[in-house]
């Protein structure tokens, strides 16, 4: 009866070994070739021969016979039509383990048979191994209940520990996924926050720019008296309408009496460094069109040249153009209307 039980245990061990050999993935199974299976079988056969040289088939026959049965089945799987190289490889690997195991057991079996090692020593060693495993599992084994009961207790604890490990791994994976999700959400929130901060910074900068422009415009308006100039403001330009600037009739000469007003105009131009400036000349409707257009252009050029002389700036920043009588701002049928139409407008681009 003991012999049968021992055979059953060895058979169970190697059946488990064969089934639990590292399984191949679906992709790997598709690539397992007959050559690889044959190599595994050759390796198992080599280990088998070494075990036989050590008389493992005589000194540890139970273990050896189970391995030999696996070896024969592996050969059969390889010789099937069609062959089963995946199964053959797994069985060959299990057989190789069995032959190696038999070779390791053979010297111990000899020691038992020759009484170099007693049955009591073997049992004590087994109890010692079980005690060490039990201690690692935080168990206090009671060998009075029998070694099999203690083995079952240790196995149950190990199984529970493995189940707990698997549970913790799953929980860790779930938490890792959750952390990844939260990190992704945090990155998204941070990206939106950065965008909001950038918009706020841009808005703040734009507000500061507008406030600075308004300050300068107030200063520009404060420079001129009401009878000297009118300051017109739009979103992208400031126009200084020099109503107090006078030229002799039909002339483009700037007299000394214009110096105070032109000095104030220089201050305005300096307040907008880098801005593009256009000096526009305009006339009333007295006289022919060609004469008026030419006169308005000469007067605009005179003001431009004055500014270039008094303000350090490149000539390409300032241009002069004459519109003649084409852009009146008042009716030409009154003396006051004609006076208002005879003007110089200095337009400053403030978009930059």
C-alpha positions, 0 to 999 in steps of 0.5 A: 500500500505504501508503494502504491501511495508513493507511486501516486505521489510521484506520478502526481508530481510529474503530472503537475510538472508537465502541466505547469511547464511554462506555457507558450503564448498563442503567438509563440505556439504558432512559431514552435517548429519540429526542430525545436521540439526535436532539440528538447527531446534530444536534451531530455534523452541526454539527461536520461542517459546520464541518469541511467549511467548513475543507475537512477533507474534502479536507485530511484525507480519511481521518479525515473519511471514517471520521467521515462513515461513522459519522455515516451509520450513526448516522442509519440506526440512528435511522431503523430500525424500531424505532429504536435510539437508544442505538446512534445516540447512541454513533455520533453521539458518535464521528462528532463526535470524528472530524470534530473530529479531521479539522479539527485534522489539516487545517492539519498536512496543508496544512503537509506538502503545502506543505512547511512541515513535512517528513516528518522533522520529523513523525517526530522529533515522533512519536519525541519524544512516544514518548520522553516517554511511554516515560520516564513508563513508565520505559522506554528506547526504542531507535528503531533498532529502528523507530518501530513496534517502539517504539510496540508496546513503549510500548503493551505497557508502558502495558497492563501499567501499566493492568493493574497499576493495576487489580490495585492498585485491586482489592487496595485495594478488598479491603483496604478491605473487610477494614478495614471488616470489622475495624472492624466487629469492633472496634466489636463488641468495644469494645461488648462491652468497654464492656458488661463494664466497665459490668457490672463498674462496677455490680458494684463499686458494688453491692459497695461499697454492700453493704459500706457497708450491712454496716458500718452494720449492724455499727455498729447491732448494736454500739450496743445491749446485749443486754438493750436491743434485738435487731437483725434484718436481712433483704435490704431492712430492719433491724428494731430490736426494743426489748426494753428499752423499757418502758411503765407498764401500760395507758399510752403514756407514755415515762418518763425511764428510756427516754431512753438507749435512745431516744437510741441509736435516734436514732443508728441512724435518723440512720445511714440518712438518707432511709430510710422507717421504720415504728414497730410497736406490739405487746401480749400477749393480756391484755385485749380486742382493741380495747383492745390494738390502740389501746394498741399504736398509741398507744405506736407513735405515742409513739416516732414523735413522740420520733424526729421531735422528736430527728431532723431528718426529714420526717414522711412518712418515718416512720409508726406502726401498732398490731398489738395482740396479732396478731403474737406472737413468743413464747407468751402462756402464760408471763410471759416470753412475754408480756413479749417480746410487749409490744414496739416494733419499729422497721423501717428500709427499707434498699433505697435 
